Amino acid sequence: MPPKNKPQPVPPVQPVFAPDIEAKLARYPPAKQKNRRILLALYERGKTSQWQDRQLKDDGLIEAPLRDDPAVPDNDTCDTHVALAARLRLYYQNADGSNKLKINIDKKTVSAWEHGKHLGARQILPPQSVGVKRKWSLKAWIAWFDETLLAHHLLEPAQQVYQGLRLDDPIVLEQRVKRQKLLDELWESDRLRGGYIALAEAELCAAGFSRHYHLLWKNRNEKEMIEVFAAKAQSLGLPVEIVAVLKDFLTEAHQKFTDAVENSMEKYAGELATTLKAATPRADA
């Protein structure tokens, strides 16, 4: 007997949404489109959690969530620090699952906050646990974090864009190249308006100023101040011989001090030259 034809499985019927929603969904990759269709179908039946509602809202697929707080699930209670940390992480995620924060909230983070550690400048403790068996309100913790620590830990928008991407990702590299080109154009514009001078010219200006300042200071330290001292000593009636001895002593002491300053400045000049040489782009770079 010929084999009976096996009934073919009926593919699941894809839900059809309003034309504007379908147009948005069509722009997503297949995997994301499938996920959002499932979420939308669940949302219409009131079966999504509030963080899923928020995901749909962030994607522009719904106008407003069904509940007051689109990111907090119906069950507000967390039985452990692990559960509280996991749900806080979900709350502070972007639609693509990347982190909005500079930190990764885990059990240790939650425990440290509850014990008064890493609370920032305001030092406001998080909400206490409720009930005999110690449970924590997710809504209360979110409100506390938003009020006290969010501004400190929130990533800049540009940093959020690159969350989850490798530093050698083509998108990241392209953005870095564009940014560097803009910085170079701004620098060149400033240079043409006189905002910068050549390195060699800057070195000459600095050397000339240093020599001028040093000669003025050396002359006053080793000559002028000695003569002022001698005149004062003589006016007080000190013997000429004593004044001469004191002049010789002060002259030698001031010269030693000047020599020490000069040696120190020569050392600094050598270090500066090395630093400038290292910072100057090579011609073959």
C-alpha positions as CSV (number, residue, x, y, z in Angstrom):
1,M,0.0,0.0,0.0
2,P,1.3,3.5,-0.8
3,P,2.3,5.4,2.3
4,K,-0.3,7.8,3.4
5,N,0.5,11.4,3.1
6,K,1.4,12.8,6.5
7,P,-0.4,16.0,7.4
8,Q,1.9,19.0,7.1
9,P,2.2,21.1,10.2
10,V,0.3,24.4,9.9
11,P,2.6,27.3,10.4
12,P,1.6,29.6,13.2
13,V,-0.4,32.6,12.1
14,Q,1.5,35.8,12.5
15,P,-0.6,38.4,14.3
16,V,-1.3,41.4,12.1
17,F,-1.2,44.8,13.7
18,A,-2.1,48.3,12.7
19,P,-0.3,49.5,9.5
20,D,2.0,52.0,11.3
21,I,3.1,49.2,13.7
22,E,3.6,46.8,10.8
23,A,5.8,49.4,9.1
24,K,8.0,49.8,12.2
25,L,8.2,46.0,12.6
26,A,9.3,45.6,9.0
27,R,12.5,47.6,9.7
28,Y,13.7,45.1,12.4
29,P,15.9,42.1,11.8
30,P,13.9,38.8,11.7
31,A,14.8,37.7,15.2
32,K,13.9,41.1,16.8
33,Q,10.7,41.4,14.7
34,K,9.6,37.9,15.9
35,N,10.3,38.9,19.5
36,R,8.4,42.1,19.3
37,R,5.4,40.5,17.6
38,I,5.2,38.0,20.4
39,L,5.4,40.8,23.0
40,L,2.8,42.9,21.2
41,A,0.4,39.9,21.1
42,L,0.9,39.3,24.8
43,Y,0.5,43.0,25.5
44,E,-2.9,43.1,23.8
45,R,-4.0,40.3,26.1
46,G,-2.5,42.0,29.2
47,K,0.0,39.3,29.7
48,T,3.3,41.3,29.5
49,S,5.3,42.3,32.5
50,Q,5.9,46.0,33.0
51,W,9.5,46.0,31.9
52,Q,8.3,44.4,28.7
53,D,5.8,47.2,28.3
54,R,8.6,49.6,28.7
55,Q,10.6,47.8,26.0
56,L,7.7,48.2,23.6
57,K,7.2,51.8,24.5
58,D,10.9,52.5,24.0
59,D,10.6,51.0,20.5
60,G,7.7,53.2,19.7
61,L,5.3,50.2,19.3
62,I,2.9,51.3,22.0
63,E,1.8,54.8,23.1
64,A,1.6,54.2,26.8
65,P,1.8,51.1,29.0
66,L,-1.3,49.6,30.5
67,R,0.0,50.2,34.0
68,D,1.3,53.2,35.8
69,D,4.9,52.1,36.0
70,P,6.0,50.5,32.7
71,A,9.2,49.0,34.1
72,V,8.1,47.4,37.4
73,P,6.4,44.0,37.2
74,D,3.1,43.4,38.8
75,N,4.7,41.5,41.6
76,D,6.7,44.3,43.3
77,T,8.1,42.1,46.1
78,C,11.6,40.6,45.9
79,D,12.4,37.8,48.3
80,T,16.3,38.0,48.1
81,H,19.0,40.4,47.2
82,V,19.7,38.2,44.2
83,A,16.2,38.7,42.9
84,L,16.2,42.5,43.7
85,A,19.5,42.9,41.9
86,A,18.3,41.0,38.8
87,R,15.2,43.1,38.5
88,L,17.0,46.3,39.0
89,R,19.4,45.3,36.2
90,L,16.4,44.7,34.0
91,Y,14.9,48.1,34.8
92,Y,18.1,49.9,33.9
93,Q,18.5,48.3,30.5
94,N,18.1,49.8,27.1
95,A,15.7,48.2,24.6
96,D,18.6,46.1,23.1
97,G,19.5,44.7,26.5
98,S,22.6,46.9,27.1
99,N,23.2,48.5,30.4
100,K,22.3,52.2,31.0
101,L,24.6,52.4,34.0
102,K,28.4,52.4,34.5
103,I,28.0,49.7,37.1
104,N,26.6,46.2,37.0
105,I,24.1,45.8,39.8
106,D,24.5,42.4,41.5
107,K,23.9,40.9,44.9
108,K,27.1,42.4,46.4
109,T,26.1,45.9,45.1
110,V,22.6,45.7,46.7
111,S,24.1,44.4,50.0
112,A,26.7,47.1,50.1
113,W,24.0,49.8,49.6
114,E,21.8,48.3,52.3
115,H,24.7,48.3,54.7
116,G,25.4,52.0,54.1
117,K,28.3,51.7,51.6
118,H,28.9,53.5,48.3
119,L,25.9,55.8,48.9
120,G,27.4,58.9,47.4
121,A,27.6,62.4,48.8
122,R,24.1,62.4,50.2
123,Q,24.5,59.2,52.2
124,I,20.8,58.3,52.0
125,L,20.1,54.7,52.9
126,P,17.9,52.6,50.6
127,P,14.4,51.5,51.7
128,Q,14.3,48.9,54.5
129,S,13.0,45.4,54.0
130,V,9.3,44.8,54.8
131,G,7.6,41.9,56.6
132,V,8.9,39.3,59.0
133,K,10.7,37.3,56.3
134,R,12.6,40.3,54.9
135,K,11.2,41.2,51.5
136,W,12.1,44.3,49.4
137,S,9.9,46.6,47.3
138,L,11.3,47.0,43.8
139,K,9.4,50.2,43.2
140,A,10.7,51.7,46.4
141,W,14.3,50.8,45.5
142,I,13.9,52.2,42.0
143,A,12.6,55.5,43.4
144,W,15.5,55.6,45.9
145,F,18.1,54.9,43.3
146,D,16.7,57.5,40.8
147,E,16.7,60.1,43.6
148,T,20.2,59.4,45.0
149,L,22.6,57.5,42.7
150,L,21.2,57.5,39.2
151,A,22.9,60.7,38.0
152,H,26.3,59.5,39.3
153,H,26.1,56.0,37.7
154,L,24.2,56.8,34.4
155,L,26.2,56.4,31.2
156,E,26.4,59.3,28.8
157,P,24.2,58.8,25.7
158,A,27.2,58.3,23.5
159,Q,28.5,55.6,25.9
160,Q,25.2,53.8,25.9
161,V,25.3,53.6,22.1
162,Y,28.5,51.5,22.3
163,Q,27.4,49.2,25.1
164,G,27.9,45.6,24.1
165,L,30.1,46.5,21.1
166,R,33.8,45.6,20.9
167,L,36.2,48.5,20.6
168,D,37.3,47.1,17.2
169,D,33.7,46.9,16.0
170,P,33.3,48.7,12.6
171,I,30.6,51.0,14.0
172,V,32.8,52.1,16.9
173,L,35.8,52.5,14.7
174,E,33.8,54.6,12.1
175,Q,32.5,56.9,14.9
176,R,36.0,57.3,16.3
177,V,37.4,58.3,12.9
178,K,34.6,60.8,12.3
179,R,35.2,62.3,15.8
180,Q,38.9,62.6,15.2
181,K,38.4,64.3,11.8
182,L,36.1,66.8,13.5
183,L,38.6,67.5,16.2
184,D,41.4,67.9,13.6
185,E,39.2,70.4,11.7
186,L,38.5,72.4,14.8
187,W,42.2,72.5,15.7
188,E,43.2,73.6,12.2
189,S,40.5,76.3,12.4
190,D,41.9,77.6,15.7
191,R,45.4,77.5,14.4
192,L,44.5,79.6,11.4
193,R,43.0,82.2,13.7
194,G,46.2,82.3,15.7
195,G,45.2,79.9,18.4
196,Y,48.4,77.9,18.2
197,I,52.1,78.5,17.3
198,A,54.8,76.2,16.1
199,L,56.5,74.0,18.7
200,A,59.9,75.4,17.9
201,E,58.6,79.0,18.3
202,A,57.0,78.1,21.6
203,E,60.3,76.6,22.9
204,L,62.2,79.8,21.9
205,C,59.6,82.0,23.6
206,A,59.8,79.9,26.8
207,A,63.6,79.8,26.8
208,G,63.8,83.6,26.3
209,F,61.4,84.3,29.1
210,S,63.2,81.9,31.4
211,R,66.6,83.5,30.7
212,H,65.3,87.0,31.2
213,Y,63.6,86.1,34.5
214,H,66.7,84.1,35.7
215,L,69.2,87.0,35.0
216,L,67.0,89.5,36.9
217,W,66.6,87.2,39.8
218,K,70.3,86.2,39.9
219,N,71.5,89.9,39.8
220,R,69.1,90.8,42.6
221,N,70.0,87.7,44.7
222,E,73.8,87.8,44.3
223,K,74.5,91.6,44.0
224,E,71.6,94.0,44.8
225,M,70.6,92.3,48.1
226,I,74.2,92.1,49.2
227,E,74.8,95.8,48.7
228,V,71.5,96.6,50.5
229,F,72.6,94.5,53.4
230,A,76.1,96.2,53.5
231,A,74.6,99.6,53.5
232,K,72.1,98.7,56.3
233,A,74.9,97.1,58.4
234,Q,77.1,100.2,58.0
235,S,74.3,102.5,59.0
236,L,73.9,100.5,62.2
237,G,77.6,101.3,63.1
238,L,79.1,97.8,62.4
239,P,82.9,97.9,61.8
240,V,83.9,97.9,58.2
241,E,85.9,94.7,58.6
242,I,82.8,92.9,60.0
243,V,80.6,94.2,57.2
244,A,83.2,92.9,54.6
245,V,83.2,89.4,56.2
246,L,79.4,89.3,56.3
247,K,79.3,90.4,52.6
248,D,81.6,87.6,51.6
249,F,79.6,85.1,53.6
250,L,76.3,86.1,52.1
251,T,77.7,86.3,48.5
252,E,79.0,82.8,48.7
253,A,75.7,81.5,50.2
254,H,73.6,83.2,47.6
255,Q,75.8,81.9,44.8
256,K,75.4,78.4,46.0
257,F,71.6,78.8,46.1
258,T,71.6,80.2,42.6
259,D,73.7,77.3,41.4
260,A,71.3,74.8,43.0
261,V,68.4,76.5,41.2
262,E,70.2,76.5,37.9
263,N,71.0,72.7,38.2
264,S,67.3,72.0,39.0
265,M,66.1,74.1,36.0
266,E,68.6,72.3,33.7
267,K,67.2,69.0,34.8
268,Y,63.6,70.1,34.3
269,A,64.5,71.5,30.8
270,G,65.9,68.1,29.8
271,E,62.8,66.3,31.0
272,L,60.6,68.8,29.2
273,A,62.5,68.3,26.0
274,T,62.1,64.6,26.3
275,T,58.4,64.9,26.9
276,L,57.9,67.3,23.9
277,K,59.9,65.0,21.7
278,A,57.7,62.1,22.6
279,A,54.5,64.1,22.1
280,T,55.5,65.4,18.7
281,P,54.1,63.3,15.8
282,R,56.8,61.7,13.6
283,A,57.0,62.7,10.0
284,D,56.7,59.0,8.9
285,A,53.7,58.3,11.2
